[in-house]
Structure formats: C-alpha cells, structure tokens
Amino acid sequence: QVQLVESGGGLVQPGGSLRLSCVASRTIVGFYTMAWYRQAPGKKRELVAAISSGGSTNYTDFVKGRFTISRDNAKNTVYLQMNSLTPGDTAVYYCHLNLGHIGYWGQGTQVTVSS
C-alpha cells in the first residue's frame, strides 16, 4: 500500500505560478513512472505530465512550455511547476503512481486560476 499526498494548490491570478508537490509514503518515487493528472468540473480526468523511472518526461500539448515535472528521490516527492497559468488550468490536480499491475492516486489538490 502506498499513500500519495498532494499539496501546493490554491488560488492564483492568470499569468501566475504554483508548484504542486506529491509525497509518497514509501521510497518508491524513483523506481516507477509517476504522473500528474487533472480534472475540471464536468470533464474527464486527463493526463498533464509524467516522469519515468529513468527520468524521461512527457507533457500533454496544452501544458508544454509552461509546466515542468520533476522529482526528488531522496524526499520521495514529485513536483509540478506550473507557470503562465490560465483560467483553463483550473482543476483538481491528482498525483498518480503506476506500478504496472496497480496504480495509486492521491486525494487531489485544487488549483483555481482567476482574477
């Protein structure tokens, strides 16, 4: 069993930045693919960014150049740096750990972009 705890969400003005954190309860972050998803009201959960055990990253088109996913293995933490935020980025952001045969989700952190 693995617990994932996200933090760092909040209210930010358009053009602002936030950094989300996801802490895992076990020393596991560097060994498996971890990802950030988001879900806006009335919409399906969608992939935002992922980082593999080897450090490769991929991003969906709508965040390329604005968001950066990274991890600190010593702290069992994955980050999502979000810059140039727009109202379209408003959603609950979830951390996901992919073990292959099973996946774990965090409880989510709300990000609201509004003036």
C-alpha positions as CSV (number, residue, x, y, z in Angstrom):
1,Q,0.0,0.0,0.0
2,V,1.2,3.5,-0.9
3,Q,-0.2,6.8,0.1
4,L,0.3,9.9,-2.0
5,V,-0.3,13.3,-0.5
6,E,-0.5,16.4,-2.8
7,S,-0.1,19.9,-1.7
8,G,0.6,23.4,-3.1
9,G,-2.7,24.1,-4.8
10,G,-4.6,27.4,-4.3
11,L,-6.0,30.5,-5.9
12,V,-3.7,32.3,-8.3
13,Q,-4.2,35.1,-10.9
14,P,-3.9,34.5,-14.6
15,G,-0.2,34.5,-15.5
16,G,0.8,33.4,-12.1
17,S,2.7,30.3,-10.9
18,L,2.2,27.5,-8.5
19,R,4.3,24.5,-7.5
20,L,2.5,21.3,-6.6
21,S,4.1,18.6,-4.5
22,C,3.3,14.9,-4.1
23,V,4.9,13.0,-1.3
24,A,4.8,9.2,-1.3
25,S,4.7,7.2,1.9
26,R,7.4,4.8,0.7
27,T,10.7,5.0,-1.0
28,I,9.3,4.4,-4.4
29,V,9.3,7.6,-6.4
30,G,12.5,6.9,-8.3
31,F,11.6,3.4,-9.3
32,Y,8.3,3.8,-11.2
33,T,6.5,6.2,-13.5
34,M,4.7,9.0,-11.7
35,A,2.3,11.4,-13.2
36,W,0.1,14.4,-12.7
37,Y,-3.5,14.4,-13.9
38,R,-6.2,17.0,-13.6
39,Q,-10.0,17.0,-13.6
40,A,-12.0,20.1,-14.2
41,P,-15.7,20.2,-13.2
42,G,-17.8,18.2,-15.7
43,K,-14.8,16.9,-17.5
44,K,-12.9,13.7,-17.6
45,R,-9.6,13.3,-15.7
46,E,-6.7,13.9,-18.1
47,L,-3.0,13.4,-18.1
48,V,-0.9,16.5,-17.6
49,A,2.7,15.3,-17.3
50,A,4.6,12.1,-16.5
51,I,8.1,11.2,-15.4
52,S,9.5,7.7,-15.8
53,S,11.9,5.9,-13.5
54,G,14.7,6.8,-16.0
55,G,13.8,10.5,-15.8
56,S,12.2,10.8,-19.2
57,T,9.3,13.3,-19.2
58,N,6.3,13.8,-21.4
59,Y,3.7,16.5,-21.4
60,T,0.3,17.0,-23.0
61,D,0.2,19.7,-25.6
62,F,-1.7,22.2,-23.6
63,V,1.0,22.5,-20.9
64,K,4.2,22.2,-23.0
65,G,6.5,25.1,-22.3
66,R,4.5,26.1,-19.2
67,F,4.6,23.2,-16.8
68,T,7.6,21.1,-15.6
69,I,7.5,17.8,-13.8
70,S,10.4,16.8,-11.6
71,R,11.2,14.6,-8.7
72,D,13.4,14.4,-5.6
73,N,14.1,10.7,-4.9
74,A,15.6,11.4,-1.5
75,K,12.4,13.2,-0.4
76,N,10.0,10.7,-2.2
77,T,8.5,13.7,-3.8
78,V,7.3,14.6,-7.3
79,Y,6.7,18.2,-8.3
80,L,4.7,20.0,-10.9
81,Q,5.9,23.6,-11.5
82,M,3.2,25.5,-13.3
83,N,3.9,28.8,-14.9
84,S,1.8,31.2,-17.1
85,L,-1.4,29.8,-15.6
86,T,-4.7,30.5,-17.3
87,P,-8.3,30.0,-16.2
88,G,-8.3,26.9,-18.4
89,D,-5.9,25.3,-15.9
90,T,-8.5,25.4,-13.1
91,A,-9.0,21.9,-11.9
92,V,-8.3,19.4,-9.2
93,Y,-4.8,18.1,-9.7
94,Y,-4.0,14.5,-8.8
95,C,-0.7,12.6,-8.4
96,H,-0.6,9.1,-9.8
97,L,1.9,6.2,-9.2
98,N,2.0,3.5,-11.8
99,L,3.3,0.1,-10.5
100,G,2.2,-1.7,-13.7
101,H,-0.2,-4.1,-12.1
102,I,-1.8,-1.4,-9.9
103,G,-1.9,2.3,-9.6
104,Y,-2.4,4.7,-6.7
105,W,-4.0,8.1,-6.6
106,G,-3.6,11.0,-4.2
107,Q,-6.6,12.9,-2.8
108,G,-6.1,15.8,-5.1
109,T,-5.3,19.5,-4.7
110,Q,-7.5,22.3,-6.1
111,V,-5.9,24.8,-8.4
112,T,-8.1,27.9,-9.2
113,V,-6.9,30.5,-11.7
114,S,-9.0,33.6,-11.5
115,S,-8.7,37.4,-11.3
